[in-house]
Amino acid sequence: MPETQQRIIAHFDLDAFFVSVECLNDPSLKGKPLIVGGHNERGVVCACSYETRKFVVHSAMPMKSAMRLCPQAIVVSGSYKDYGKYSQWVTDIIAENAPLYEKASVDEFYIDLTGMERFFEPYKWTIQLREKIISKTKLPISFGMASSKLVAKIATDEAKPNGYLYIPPGREKEFLAPLLVSKIPGVGKHTCKALNDLGINTIEDISRQSTSLLEKYFGKYGADLWNKSNGINVHQVVNMRRAKSISTENTFFENSTDLTFLLSEVVRMTEKIAYELRQDQKIAGCIAVKIRYSDFETTSRQVSIDLTDYDDELIRKAKDLFRKLYRNKKSVRLLGVRLSHLSDQGQQTDMFGDDERKSALYRTIDEVKNRFGFNSLSKAAYK
């Protein structure tokens, strides 16, 4: 499309997705403080209802802390097979109707409607698509529409729960200006505090700073913050049929230098995306690890591997990459793992002769996780 053509991006996000599915499975849970996650003291919150969030409970919080804040909360381990079923149902509805879409996560989608205004009114069409999803699945879903993925995503967050919001072209900065800096995707607790310490509280405050000042305190991330504060975002909607990678990241509630903990996170995240890889019937030929330190220095490293979807092989490579990357004693705020060079799973037998015993083992593991939840099985050791 011509570079001057105005982009039209819609961002859909299923509201408290895991909680919504649990409430469909058991209507008696609706309107109650609900947490999806591990039951033991070392468990974490995977998701929580809006009624629970009023008590400042959030995802990735230790279950022990969550129950201290909201002792009346109902905890369920999670119906992960149902989450996959409902996610695919919504994906199918979008795929049937949208000209170009990207599934960003199990409950999040981008739709590129650029150029479609010649045939229909995009905002009205998006409202109708939302109504169709709600009517068929009974799941609450919100959307934002804007000229970029970034602004559309922030608009969705402002429209929640179960609403929608359109930001007309040229109104991006006006919309962003009064919002707190924490509304920018990727700005976590520590970045927010660092900005606040500089007297920067709103997105407009960031836009008024020079990029040189922001880079002084945040490195290359400072320029990215400035672009986002001005609504500048050039990321394209990636056609699902051309998706080339699967990844996950975790920004820690507290920065860490604990090597045992950091390695356990690398293992957990690799195990998670390996499971997702098998669910998509794909195998990976490349793995990468990303580390962001407390001073926002970010480094990553990748390595080509024999095509595989096995946890043990991927975890071994991920831990090796982490050890080569990590600067000892330096505090870490974010870890990420990415699998790329994806191919169809059916190629595995032809290329490697197929290890039937290992394949059978992972099929059994996945069946247990699908039935009892992803966290029902995990690696016993991380060393």
C-alpha distance (Angstrom), angle and dihedral (degrees) to the residues before:
residue distance angle dihedral
M1 . . .
P2 3.83 . .
E3 3.79 113.0 .
T4 3.83 90.6 -125.9
Q5 3.81 93.6 57.0
Q6 3.80 112.4 112.0
R7 3.78 111.7 -114.0
I8 3.80 119.8 -131.1
I9 3.81 113.4 -159.4
A10 3.80 127.5 176.0
H11 3.80 120.7 -164.3
F12 3.81 118.4 -159.8
D13 3.80 123.1 -165.5
L14 3.81 125.6 179.4
D15 3.81 107.3 -130.7
A16 3.82 114.1 -115.4
F17 3.79 85.2 -24.2
F18 3.81 101.1 -170.2
V19 3.81 90.9 44.2
S20 3.81 91.6 48.0
V21 3.80 91.4 53.6
E22 3.81 91.3 48.3
C23 3.81 89.2 52.5
L24 3.80 91.1 51.1
N25 3.81 88.9 51.5
D26 3.81 91.7 46.6
P27 3.85 113.3 19.5
S28 3.82 90.4 -170.8
L29 3.83 87.8 74.7
K30 3.80 93.5 61.2
G31 3.81 113.7 115.5
K32 3.80 93.5 12.0
P33 3.82 129.4 112.2
L34 3.79 101.3 -93.7
I35 3.80 132.4 178.5
V36 3.80 126.6 -168.4
G37 3.79 111.6 -156.2
G38 3.78 148.8 74.0
H39 3.80 118.3 -25.0
N40 3.79 99.1 -149.2
E41 3.81 125.5 82.4
R42 3.80 91.7 -102.4
G43 3.80 91.9 52.6
V44 3.78 124.1 106.3
V45 3.79 135.4 -141.0
C46 3.81 110.5 -99.7
A47 3.81 94.3 179.6
C48 3.78 139.7 -17.2
S49 3.79 138.7 -162.9
Y50 3.80 123.6 -105.5
E51 3.82 87.4 -109.8
T52 3.82 88.2 60.6
R53 3.80 94.3 44.5
K54 3.80 88.9 64.0
F55 3.81 85.4 73.8
V56 3.85 90.9 55.6
V57 3.80 92.1 -103.8
H58 3.81 113.6 149.0
S59 3.79 140.6 172.2
A60 3.83 118.1 -77.8
M61 3.83 89.8 28.1
P62 3.82 115.2 132.6
M63 3.81 109.0 -99.3
K64 3.80 90.3 -128.1
S65 3.83 90.5 59.8
A66 3.80 92.5 44.0
M67 3.80 93.1 53.3
R68 3.79 90.5 47.9
L69 3.82 89.8 55.1
C70 3.80 95.0 41.6
P71 3.83 110.0 19.3
Q72 3.80 92.2 169.4
A73 3.81 92.6 61.4
I74 3.80 119.1 122.8
V75 3.82 111.5 -130.1
V76 3.81 122.5 -152.2
S77 3.80 125.4 179.0
G78 3.79 94.3 -134.7
S79 3.81 138.5 -104.2
Y80 3.80 97.1 -117.8
K81 3.78 95.7 170.9
D82 3.81 88.8 56.6
Y83 3.81 91.4 48.0
G84 3.79 88.9 56.5
K85 3.80 91.4 47.1
Y86 3.81 94.5 50.9
S87 3.80 92.7 42.5
Q88 3.80 90.3 53.9
W89 3.82 90.5 46.7
V90 3.80 91.4 55.9
T91 3.82 90.4 43.5
D92 3.80 90.6 53.5
I93 3.82 92.1 51.0
I94 3.81 91.6 50.4
A95 3.81 92.5 44.4
E96 3.81 91.0 52.3
N97 3.80 92.5 53.2
A98 3.82 111.0 25.3
P99 3.82 123.0 83.8
L100 3.82 92.8 -147.7
Y101 3.80 126.9 5.3
E102 3.80 141.0 167.8
K103 3.80 124.8 -154.7
A104 3.81 102.2 -144.2
S105 3.81 95.0 -180.0
V106 3.79 141.3 -21.1
D107 3.83 90.8 -69.6
E108 3.81 105.2 21.3
F109 3.82 131.9 80.1
Y110 3.81 139.4 175.2
I111 3.80 122.6 -153.9
D112 3.81 123.2 -165.2
L113 3.81 110.5 -148.6
T114 3.80 96.2 168.2
G115 3.81 110.4 146.7
M116 3.79 93.2 10.8
E117 3.82 91.1 104.6
R118 3.82 86.4 85.0
F119 3.79 88.9 68.2
F120 3.81 106.3 29.3
E121 3.80 142.7 -4.2
P122 3.85 103.2 -87.4
Y123 3.82 97.5 -153.1
K124 3.80 93.3 50.3
W125 3.82 90.2 44.8
T126 3.82 91.2 52.0
I127 3.81 92.0 49.9
Q128 3.80 88.9 52.2
L129 3.81 91.6 49.0
R130 3.80 90.0 51.8
E131 3.81 90.3 50.6
K132 3.80 90.2 50.1
I133 3.83 91.9 52.2
I134 3.80 92.0 48.8
S135 3.81 92.9 45.4
K136 3.80 94.2 50.8
T137 3.81 102.1 37.3
K138 3.83 102.0 24.9
L139 3.82 87.7 -135.7
P140 3.83 120.4 136.0
I141 3.81 111.5 -121.5
S142 3.79 133.7 177.7
F143 3.78 131.4 -159.6
G144 3.78 140.7 -168.4
M145 3.80 125.7 -159.7
A146 3.80 124.9 -157.8
S147 3.80 144.2 129.2
S148 3.83 94.2 -82.5
K149 3.79 141.3 33.1
L150 3.81 91.3 -115.0
V151 3.80 97.6 53.3
A152 3.81 92.0 40.6
K153 3.82 90.3 54.1
I154 3.80 93.1 49.1
A155 3.82 89.4 47.0
T156 3.81 89.2 54.3
D157 3.80 90.9 53.1
E158 3.81 89.4 51.8
A159 3.82 91.0 48.8
K160 3.81 94.0 53.9
P161 2.90 136.2 150.1
N162 3.81 103.0 50.1
G163 3.80 98.1 -36.8
Y164 3.80 142.2 103.6
L165 3.79 138.2 -131.7
Y166 3.81 134.3 -167.6
I167 3.81 122.1 -154.1
P168 3.85 108.2 -162.1
P169 3.83 118.5 -138.0
G170 3.79 110.9 -85.1
R171 3.82 93.3 26.0
E172 3.81 96.8 83.0
K173 3.82 97.6 103.0
E174 3.81 91.4 43.5
F175 3.81 89.8 53.3
L176 3.81 94.7 46.0
A177 3.81 98.5 41.6
P178 3.84 101.9 83.1
L179 3.80 96.2 38.9
L180 3.80 120.3 106.0
V181 3.81 116.7 -104.8
S182 3.81 89.0 -114.0
K183 3.81 88.2 70.7
I184 3.81 90.5 72.3
P185 3.83 109.2 97.5
G186 3.79 109.3 -110.5
V187 3.81 96.0 24.3
G188 3.78 103.1 118.8
K189 3.78 134.0 178.3
H190 3.80 96.9 -73.6
T191 3.82 96.3 44.3
C192 3.78 89.1 47.3
K193 3.80 91.9 52.5
A194 3.81 91.8 46.6
L195 3.81 89.8 52.9
N196 3.80 92.8 45.3
D197 3.81 90.3 51.0
L198 3.81 86.9 58.9
G199 3.81 90.4 52.1
I200 3.81 91.7 -103.7
N201 3.80 108.9 134.5
T202 3.79 107.7 146.4
I203 3.79 133.3 45.3
E204 3.81 88.2 -112.2
D205 3.82 88.3 58.0
I206 3.81 89.3 58.3
S207 3.81 92.6 48.7
R208 3.81 90.2 55.1
Q209 3.80 93.3 56.4
S210 3.78 124.2 89.9
T211 3.79 116.3 -109.8
S212 3.81 88.9 -126.2
L213 3.82 91.1 60.2
L214 3.80 92.5 46.8
E215 3.80 91.3 47.9
K216 3.81 89.6 49.9
Y217 3.80 90.2 62.2
F218 3.80 102.6 27.2
G219 3.81 106.0 25.9
K220 3.81 116.7 -141.8
Y221 3.79 88.4 -16.0
G222 3.82 87.5 69.6
A223 3.81 92.4 68.0
D224 3.80 89.2 47.7
L225 3.81 90.0 52.7
W226 3.81 90.8 51.2
N227 3.81 92.0 50.6
K228 3.78 92.0 48.9
S229 3.81 92.3 48.1
N230 3.80 88.4 56.0
G231 3.79 93.3 48.0
I232 3.80 92.3 -109.5
N233 3.80 110.5 149.6
V234 3.80 124.7 145.4
H235 3.80 99.5 178.0
Q236 3.79 111.0 131.8
V237 3.79 128.1 -139.4
V238 3.81 103.7 -101.8
N239 3.78 114.0 -134.7
M240 3.82 106.3 -119.8
R241 3.78 90.3 -134.3
R242 3.82 89.2 61.1
A243 3.81 98.2 43.2
K244 3.79 107.2 137.5
S245 3.79 105.6 -179.3
I246 3.79 147.1 32.1
S247 3.79 122.5 -150.7
T248 3.79 147.6 162.4
E249 3.80 134.8 -159.4
N250 3.79 134.8 -169.2
T251 3.80 126.3 -159.6
F252 3.79 106.9 -159.3
F253 3.78 123.2 -126.1
E254 3.82 86.1 -134.1
N255 3.81 126.5 22.9
S256 3.80 112.0 -109.2
T257 3.80 141.6 -153.9
D258 3.81 93.0 175.1
L259 3.81 103.6 123.4
T260 3.82 93.4 -163.9
F261 3.80 90.9 53.5
L262 3.82 93.5 44.8
L263 3.80 92.6 50.5
S264 3.81 90.3 47.0
E265 3.82 88.6 54.8
V266 3.81 91.3 50.2
V267 3.82 88.6 52.0
R268 3.82 93.4 46.0
M269 3.80 94.3 49.1
T270 3.81 93.7 44.7
E271 3.78 90.5 49.3
K272 3.82 89.4 50.2
I273 3.81 96.7 52.6
A274 3.82 92.6 40.3
Y275 3.80 87.0 57.3
E276 3.83 90.6 48.5
L277 3.81 89.1 47.9
R278 3.80 91.1 56.3
Q279 3.80 91.3 45.8
D280 3.82 87.8 56.7
Q281 3.82 89.4 46.5
K282 3.79 92.2 -121.4
I283 3.79 136.2 131.1
A284 3.82 126.4 -150.9
G285 3.79 131.7 -131.9
C286 3.80 98.9 -173.6
I287 3.81 136.3 40.4
A288 3.80 129.7 -166.8
V289 3.81 135.2 -172.5
K290 3.80 124.4 -156.0
I291 3.80 127.8 -161.7
R292 3.81 126.6 -170.9
Y293 3.80 115.3 -171.0
S294 3.81 127.5 -149.2
D295 3.84 90.1 -97.9
F296 3.86 87.9 56.4
E297 3.78 93.9 -110.1
T298 3.79 103.8 148.9
T299 3.78 126.6 -161.2
S300 3.78 134.4 171.1
R301 3.76 139.8 -179.3
Q302 3.78 133.8 -168.5
V303 3.79 136.9 -169.0
S304 3.79 134.5 -166.1
I305 3.80 114.5 -117.6
D306 3.78 138.9 -176.6
L307 3.80 107.8 -83.8
T308 3.81 108.5 -87.9
D309 3.80 146.3 141.3
Y310 3.81 97.0 -161.9
D311 3.80 118.5 125.7
D312 3.80 95.6 -142.9
E313 3.80 94.8 53.6
L314 3.81 94.5 44.1
I315 3.81 93.9 44.3
R316 3.80 91.6 51.3
K317 3.82 90.7 53.6
A318 3.82 93.0 43.8
K319 3.80 93.3 51.9
D320 3.79 90.6 47.4
L321 3.82 90.8 52.1
F322 3.79 91.2 47.9
R323 3.82 92.8 51.5
K324 3.81 91.0 50.1
L325 3.81 91.9 48.3
Y326 3.78 103.4 39.8
R327 3.79 118.2 98.4
N328 3.79 104.3 -144.7
K329 3.83 117.4 -111.1
K330 3.82 92.5 6.4
S331 3.80 113.8 130.8
V332 3.82 116.1 -113.2
R333 3.82 124.4 -149.8
L334 3.83 100.9 173.2
L335 3.79 138.4 25.7
G336 3.79 127.7 -172.7
V337 3.80 137.7 -178.6
R338 3.81 125.0 -164.2
L339 3.81 133.1 -173.1
S340 3.80 118.5 -159.5
H341 3.82 143.5 161.0
L342 3.79 87.0 66.7
S343 3.79 122.2 -167.7
D344 3.78 135.4 178.6
Q345 3.80 113.0 -79.5
G346 3.80 91.6 -128.0
Q347 3.81 90.3 73.4
Q348 3.78 91.4 66.8
T349 3.81 96.4 80.8
D350 3.80 93.6 49.1
M351 3.81 94.0 48.6
F352 3.77 102.4 39.7
G353 3.79 107.2 19.7
D354 3.84 87.4 -115.6
D355 3.78 122.9 -99.4
E356 3.80 98.0 -122.1
R357 3.81 95.8 -169.8
K358 3.79 93.7 52.3
S359 3.82 92.4 43.2
A360 3.80 90.2 50.9
L361 3.81 90.4 48.9
Y362 3.80 93.1 53.8
R363 3.80 92.3 44.6
T364 3.80 88.0 55.4
I365 3.81 92.5 46.6
D366 3.81 91.2 50.1
E367 3.79 91.7 48.5
V368 3.82 89.8 54.3
K369 3.83 91.1 48.1
N370 3.80 92.0 47.6
R371 3.78 90.7 51.3
F372 3.79 102.5 39.2
G373 3.81 103.4 20.9
F374 3.80 135.7 -84.9
N375 3.81 92.5 -86.7
S376 3.80 93.1 54.1
L377 3.82 88.6 90.3
S378 3.79 128.2 30.4
K379 3.77 140.7 153.2
A380 3.82 113.4 -71.9
A381 3.83 96.1 -146.8
Y382 3.79 136.1 26.5
K383 3.79 103.3 -167.4
